[in-house]
C-alpha cells in the first residue's frame, strides 16, 4: 500500500467539490505545462504537481492513450494533438458577442452610466480606437457614442489605458509623459474628467489575453457632473471578468 504523501499535491489543494480525484490529478498534469515549455521530464512533472512519480506514470499512460500527451524519443513528455483539436472546436464556437455585452450590461446596471469595450484600430499610418461594444446609460443626458465608432487614440480614459498597457515604444518621449502613463500602469486604471471632451468623465481599465498581452479596455463614461470615484471598483471588476476570455 503506498504511503501517504507528507505534503498535499497540487490537485489535492485544488480538488473539485464532488469530483474524481484521478481526473483532478490528470488535469493538474496538463496544467503543469507553462509558456515556453516544449516538453517536460517525469521528474519535472512530479515536482510541479507534487505527485509521486509512480502516480504520474499511471496518469501519463492514460493521457497518452487519449492523445492528450505524447512521449518523445528522449523520454520527455509534450502536449498532444487532442488538445489542438479541442482548441480548434473551442475557437470555432467562441464569440465575443457572448462574452463582452453581458459584462457591460451588468456594469451599466451597477452604475447607471454608459459602458463600452474599446480596442486599438490601426489604419495605415493613423492610429485610432474602436468602440467595439457599447451599452447605453438609461439616463437621458449621456454621451452619444455607438458601437463601430472610431475615437481619438490619444484622448479619453479608454485611449489612455490602451496607450499605458500597450507597447512602451509608443509612450511619449518626455519624462512627464512617461510618468503619466507609468502612474496609470501602477494603479491599474485611468480616471479622468474633461480629457476627451470637457463635459465628460471616464473611467477605464485594461483587459488582458491569456498570454498577458493587452486585448482592450472596459470604459465607463458619464457627464462630468455625475462622475463618481466609487465607479472605479466596478469598472475594474468588469475588466477582470473579461481577462483571459477575449
Backbone torsions as a table, in degrees:
resi	resn	phi	psi	omega
1	UNK	NA	127.0	-176.8
2	UNK	-66.4	142.2	179.1
3	UNK	-73.5	152.2	-179.6
4	UNK	-75.1	136.7	179.0
5	UNK	-64.2	145.3	179.4
6	UNK	-74.5	-26.1	177.5
7	UNK	-121.4	148.8	178.7
8	UNK	-69.0	143.8	174.7
9	UNK	-75.9	168.9	177.6
10	UNK	-60.8	-38.3	-179.8
11	UNK	-68.7	-34.1	176.7
12	UNK	-64.4	-39.0	-177.9
13	UNK	-73.8	-20.9	-178.0
14	UNK	-125.0	35.9	-176.8
15	UNK	-67.5	141.5	177.1
16	UNK	-75.6	127.3	177.5
17	UNK	-57.6	122.8	-179.5
18	UNK	77.1	6.3	-177.7
19	UNK	-88.8	-175.4	-180.0
20	UNK	-100.7	127.4	-176.1
21	UNK	-59.9	-40.1	-178.1
22	UNK	-63.9	-38.3	178.6
23	UNK	-68.4	-43.2	176.9
24	UNK	-56.0	-42.4	-178.4
25	UNK	-68.4	-40.9	179.3
26	UNK	-64.0	-41.9	179.0
27	UNK	-67.0	-33.4	176.8
28	UNK	-63.8	-36.2	177.0
29	UNK	-62.7	-43.8	178.4
30	UNK	-64.0	-38.9	-179.1
31	UNK	-71.6	-13.6	179.9
32	UNK	-67.8	-22.7	178.4
33	UNK	-73.7	133.1	-176.7
34	UNK	-123.0	167.4	178.3
35	UNK	-55.0	129.6	-179.8
36	UNK	97.3	-12.2	178.6
37	UNK	-83.4	118.6	172.0
38	UNK	-89.7	-32.1	178.4
39	UNK	-161.4	157.4	180.0
40	UNK	-131.1	146.8	177.4
41	UNK	-82.2	167.3	176.0
42	UNK	-58.1	-42.2	-179.1
43	UNK	-63.7	-40.8	179.3
44	UNK	-65.5	-41.3	179.1
45	UNK	-64.7	-41.3	178.5
46	UNK	-65.3	-40.4	-178.7
47	UNK	-67.9	-41.8	-176.5
48	UNK	-72.5	-28.2	-178.5
49	UNK	-99.9	-12.6	-175.9
50	UNK	60.0	34.8	174.4
51	UNK	-106.7	153.5	174.5
52	UNK	-63.0	148.9	178.7
53	UNK	-60.4	-37.4	179.6
54	UNK	-62.8	-38.8	177.3
55	UNK	-67.8	-42.8	179.3
56	UNK	-59.7	-42.7	-179.3
57	UNK	-62.1	-41.4	178.9
58	UNK	-64.3	-43.0	179.2
59	UNK	-65.6	-40.7	179.2
60	UNK	-62.6	-34.7	179.3
61	UNK	-62.1	-42.2	179.1
62	UNK	-69.7	-42.8	-179.6
63	UNK	-66.2	-36.0	178.4
64	UNK	-68.5	-40.2	179.0
65	UNK	-60.8	-36.4	-179.1
66	UNK	-88.5	3.5	176.9
67	UNK	69.4	20.7	172.5
68	UNK	-82.4	-23.2	178.9
69	UNK	-131.9	145.3	172.8
70	UNK	-127.9	140.9	-179.3
71	UNK	-94.8	126.8	-178.7
72	UNK	-85.1	166.2	-178.5
73	UNK	-61.8	-28.2	-178.8
74	UNK	-86.0	5.9	176.7
75	UNK	92.8	-9.0	177.7
76	UNK	-82.1	171.1	-176.1
77	UNK	-121.5	138.9	179.1
78	UNK	-127.3	163.3	177.2
79	UNK	-66.8	147.0	-173.4
80	UNK	-101.0	175.4	-173.4
81	UNK	-68.3	-24.9	-178.6
82	UNK	-63.4	-32.8	177.5
83	UNK	-64.7	-38.8	178.0
84	UNK	-65.7	-38.8	178.8
85	UNK	-63.7	-45.5	179.7
86	UNK	-64.8	-37.8	178.8
87	UNK	-63.6	-39.2	179.7
88	UNK	-65.3	-36.5	176.7
89	UNK	-67.6	-41.1	178.7
90	UNK	-63.1	-46.5	-178.1
91	UNK	-62.6	-37.0	-178.7
92	UNK	-68.4	-30.4	-176.9
93	UNK	-94.3	-10.6	-174.5
94	UNK	-80.2	139.2	177.4
95	UNK	-145.3	131.9	176.3
96	UNK	-60.2	-25.7	-179.8
97	UNK	-60.8	-26.7	-178.8
98	UNK	-87.9	-12.4	-172.0
99	UNK	-109.8	-51.2	-170.6
100	UNK	-74.8	-52.3	-176.3
101	UNK	-55.0	-41.1	178.4
102	UNK	-60.2	-37.2	178.4
103	UNK	-66.6	-41.5	178.3
104	UNK	-64.9	-40.0	178.7
105	UNK	-62.7	-40.8	178.2
106	UNK	-63.9	-37.8	179.6
107	UNK	-66.2	-41.8	177.5
108	UNK	-64.6	-40.4	179.2
109	UNK	-63.7	-34.4	-177.8
110	UNK	-78.4	-28.0	-172.8
111	UNK	-115.3	-25.4	-175.3
112	UNK	80.4	6.0	-178.7
113	UNK	-113.5	172.5	-175.9
114	UNK	-80.8	137.5	-178.5
115	UNK	-122.1	143.6	-179.3
116	UNK	-143.4	161.1	174.1
117	UNK	-120.3	118.6	-175.7
118	UNK	-109.3	144.4	174.1
119	UNK	-132.3	160.0	174.6
120	UNK	-67.7	145.7	177.1
121	UNK	-137.8	106.9	-179.4
122	UNK	-97.2	121.9	178.7
123	UNK	-120.8	104.7	-174.0
124	UNK	47.7	-114.3	-177.6
125	UNK	-94.8	0.9	-176.4
126	UNK	-106.8	131.0	179.5
127	UNK	-107.9	129.1	178.7
128	UNK	-128.7	-178.3	168.0
129	UNK	-125.1	141.6	-175.9
130	UNK	-105.0	130.6	171.1
131	UNK	-81.0	100.6	-174.1
132	UNK	-80.7	-38.7	177.4
133	UNK	-138.1	151.1	-177.4
134	UNK	-151.9	134.8	172.5
135	UNK	-125.2	122.0	-174.1
136	UNK	-78.0	150.8	171.7
137	UNK	-67.2	148.7	175.4
138	UNK	-74.6	-11.3	179.3
139	UNK	-69.9	145.9	177.0
140	UNK	-69.4	-34.2	179.1
141	UNK	-93.0	111.5	-178.6
142	UNK	-161.2	170.6	174.8
143	UNK	-79.6	150.1	-175.2
144	UNK	-112.5	84.5	175.4
145	UNK	-118.0	141.4	-179.0
146	UNK	-118.0	155.9	173.2
147	UNK	-57.3	131.6	-177.4
148	UNK	101.8	-13.5	178.8
149	UNK	-72.2	143.4	173.9
150	UNK	-97.3	133.6	-177.5
151	UNK	-123.1	162.9	179.6
152	UNK	-57.4	142.3	-179.2
153	UNK	-87.3	-5.3	-174.3
154	UNK	-125.0	7.5	179.8
155	UNK	-139.1	143.8	-178.3
156	UNK	100.6	152.9	-176.0
157	UNK	-59.5	-41.6	179.2
158	UNK	-62.6	-41.8	178.5
159	UNK	-62.9	-42.1	-178.7
160	UNK	-62.1	-39.2	179.5
161	UNK	-68.2	-41.6	179.3
162	UNK	-63.4	-33.2	176.5
163	UNK	-74.5	-48.0	-173.9
164	UNK	-59.9	-41.2	-175.3
165	UNK	-99.8	6.1	175.4
166	UNK	-92.4	-159.7	-178.4
167	UNK	-62.6	128.3	-178.6
168	UNK	-68.9	-18.2	176.9
169	UNK	-64.1	-19.9	-179.3
170	UNK	-94.1	0.6	176.0
171	UNK	-69.4	158.3	175.3
172	UNK	-58.9	150.3	-178.4
173	UNK	-79.0	-26.2	-176.1
174	UNK	-76.9	154.2	-175.3
175	UNK	-61.9	-40.0	-178.8
176	UNK	-65.0	-41.7	179.4
177	UNK	-64.7	-42.1	179.4
178	UNK	-67.5	-38.4	178.5
179	UNK	-63.1	-36.4	179.0
180	UNK	-60.2	-46.4	-178.4
181	UNK	-77.1	-30.2	174.4
182	UNK	-61.5	-36.9	178.9
183	UNK	-66.4	-38.6	177.9
184	UNK	-64.0	-44.7	178.9
185	UNK	-61.7	-42.9	-177.4
186	UNK	-62.6	-40.2	-177.3
187	UNK	-89.2	-16.8	174.4
188	UNK	85.5	11.7	179.3
189	UNK	-165.1	170.3	172.1
190	UNK	-128.7	130.5	175.2
191	UNK	-126.8	127.6	-175.6
192	UNK	-151.9	149.3	175.0
193	UNK	-122.8	129.0	177.3
194	UNK	77.9	18.7	-177.9
195	UNK	-78.9	-51.6	177.5
196	UNK	-86.3	-44.4	179.0
197	UNK	-139.2	138.1	-174.4
198	UNK	-56.2	-32.0	-173.9
199	UNK	-86.4	-2.0	-173.4
200	UNK	-116.6	148.7	170.6
201	UNK	-118.2	155.5	-179.8
202	UNK	-149.4	149.6	175.1
203	UNK	-133.0	130.6	-175.8
204	UNK	-139.5	146.2	178.2
205	UNK	-137.2	148.5	-175.7
206	UNK	-78.8	152.8	172.7
207	UNK	-119.7	132.5	-174.7
208	UNK	-114.8	149.7	172.9
209	UNK	-77.4	174.2	-179.1
210	UNK	-63.7	-25.9	180.0
211	UNK	-87.3	4.7	176.5
212	UNK	90.6	-4.3	179.0
213	UNK	-82.5	158.0	-177.5
214	UNK	-72.2	130.4	177.2
215	UNK	-100.8	-42.0	-177.4
216	UNK	-178.6	-160.4	-178.1
217	UNK	-143.8	135.3	170.9
218	UNK	-90.5	126.8	-174.9
219	UNK	-130.2	132.4	175.3
220	UNK	-108.8	129.5	179.7
221	UNK	-124.3	150.6	-178.2
222	UNK	-159.5	159.0	172.4
223	UNK	-57.8	147.8	-174.7
224	UNK	-55.7	-35.2	-176.9
225	UNK	-73.0	-13.5	177.8
226	UNK	-103.6	4.4	178.9
227	UNK	-59.9	135.7	-179.3
228	UNK	-143.6	121.8	179.8
229	UNK	-61.9	-18.4	177.9
230	UNK	-65.2	-17.0	179.1
231	UNK	-76.2	-12.9	-177.3
232	UNK	-60.4	-45.8	-176.9
233	UNK	-61.0	-49.0	178.7
234	UNK	-65.4	-30.7	176.3
235	UNK	-65.7	-45.5	179.0
236	UNK	-64.3	-37.7	178.6
237	UNK	-65.7	-39.6	178.3
238	UNK	-63.8	-43.3	178.3
239	UNK	-62.9	-40.3	-178.8
240	UNK	-64.2	-33.4	177.8
241	UNK	-63.0	-29.2	-177.1
242	UNK	-91.0	-13.8	-179.8
243	UNK	-54.7	129.2	177.4
244	UNK	78.1	-0.1	-177.0
245	UNK	-118.4	6.8	-178.2
246	UNK	-122.5	NA	NA
